[in-house]
Amino acid sequence: MSLSPWATLLSYPGPGYHAGVRACATASPSPEMTEFAQTIGGLPFEALQELYTQTFDWNPETTLDIGWHLFGENYDRGDFLVKLRGALKTHGLAESQELPDHLSHVLPLLDRLPEDERAEFAAKFVLPALDKLRDGLAKAESPFLPLAIAVRRQVAALVPEAVPSSGVNHE
């Protein structure tokens, strides 16, 4: 399955958000997606938007900007952002109001990278950032935790030697 539908679930919720959750849950069934769909299924649209903002925009530990998880606010992140911006342009992906390292950009980029580059980029950058995001969501007891686990599983499938992860890292 393409990662673009998953990227939509990590974007600010629009009118088709609930349908997107159902589509991903149907295409890649898992206990996590069932839990996520049930948790957010009854939320009014405005409440879902508020929950998204509180979860991903107000807490650095749960940001969807993978560069933050990997580098914090230092020069290396700036370099990473520049390289991602170039990669997005090279692969014909438009940027939104989000930074280039936001998962809503990174997941569609993974879809377009050549297979060898995709696996390396996912293993070196995306999976470690998703692990930190997952840990932050667990700490915050966020209803988005099951979604993060499901997205990590989708990305890990691109990396032959990736270690599956379904829960919180207790190391």
N, C-alpha and C positions, 0 to 999 in steps of 0.2 A: 504494500500500500504506500502511496505517495505520502510524504510528510506534510505537504501543504494543508490538508484538512486539519491536521494536528496544530499547525501554526495558527490557523483561524481560531482554535480554542484557546490559544495563548495570546490572542489579540483582545483589545477592549470589546466587550460583548456588543454585538449588533443585533438587529431583529432576527436573524437566522441562527443565533447561537445555540439554542436548545436543539434545533434540527441537526446542527453540526455535531453536537454531542451524541445524539442518537445514531447518526451516520457512522461516526468513528467507533462507537460501541458495537454496532452491527458488523462493520467491516473487520474489526479486530477485537472480538469479545474477550473480556477479562473480568475478573472479580473487581478490579479497581475501577474500570469504566462503568460497570454496573453500579457500583457504589457512588461514583461521581454523578452519573445520570440521575440516580434516585435522590441524591442530596440536593442538586440544583434544579431538578425537574419542577418542583413546586414553587420555586422562587419567582416572584414577579420580576420582570425585566429590569426595572429600576433598582431593585434590591440586589440583583446579580451584578449590575454595573458598579454599585457602591462596594460590594464585597470584593470585586476585582480590583478596584482602586485602592481599597484599604490593604489588600493582600500584596499587590505587586508594585504599587507606586509609593507607599509610605514606609516600607520596611526594606532596608538594604539587604538583609539576609534572604529576602524572598523576591528580589528583583528578577526580572526576566532578561536582563542584560548580562550575557554570559561573561563578558570582559570584566565586569565588576567582581564576579565570583572568582575569576582567575587571577586578576591583577590588582584589584582595588582601584584607587584613583592615583595611578602613577603613570609615568611616561610609557611603560610597556602597553598599558591599555590604549593610550592614544595611538600608538603604532598599530596595534591590533585593529582599532576602529578604521584607520586609514586603509589597511589591507583588506578588511571586509568590504568597505565601500567600493574599492576597486573590483573585488570579486563579484559583488552584486551587479555592478555595471557590466562587467565582462560577460556575465551569464544572463543578462537581460532582465534583471529583477529590479523593479522600482522600489525606492525607499518610501516609507511612510513618515509620519512625524516622529517615529521611534528611531533611536540610534541604530547603526548597522549591526551591532552585536545583540540586538533584541531577538529572542527566539522566534518571533513572528517573521524575521528576515532570515535567520540562520537555518531554520528547518527547510524552507523552499530552496535555499542555496544548496543544502545537502542533496536535494533531489536532482540538481543540475550538475553537480561536480562529477568528473570522471570517477569511476568506481574506486580506483586506487587512492585518489585524493580524498574521496568521500570517507573512506574507512579511516585514513590517517587523521583527517580533520575531526571526525566524530570522536575518535579515541583520544586524541591529544587535547581537544578543547571542549567539545559539547558534552561528552559523558562526565568529565570531572565537574563541569559547571552544573549539570543536572543533579549530580550527587549532592553538591552544596545547596542547591535550590531545594531538593527533597528534604535535606536535613533542616533547613530553615522553616519549611512548611510544616514539618513534623513538630518542631519546637513551638511554632505558633498555633498548632492544632488546627490548621487550615483545612477547609473542605476541598481545597484545590490539591491537596497531597495525592489523592488517588490519580488525578490527572497527570501530575508530574511523574509518578511511577509508571503510568502507562506510556507516556511520551518517552521516558528513558528506555523502556523495553523496545519501542519502535526504533529508536536510534541505535541501541545496542545490536539490533538485528543486522545493521549495516557493517558491523565490525566482527569479523569471524572469531577473533580471540577475546571479545568482550566478556567480561564477567557479568552474568545476569544479576540484577539487583531488584528486589521487590519490596524492600523495607528500609527502615532507617539504619544508617551506618552507626554501629555501636562501638567503633574503635576509639 
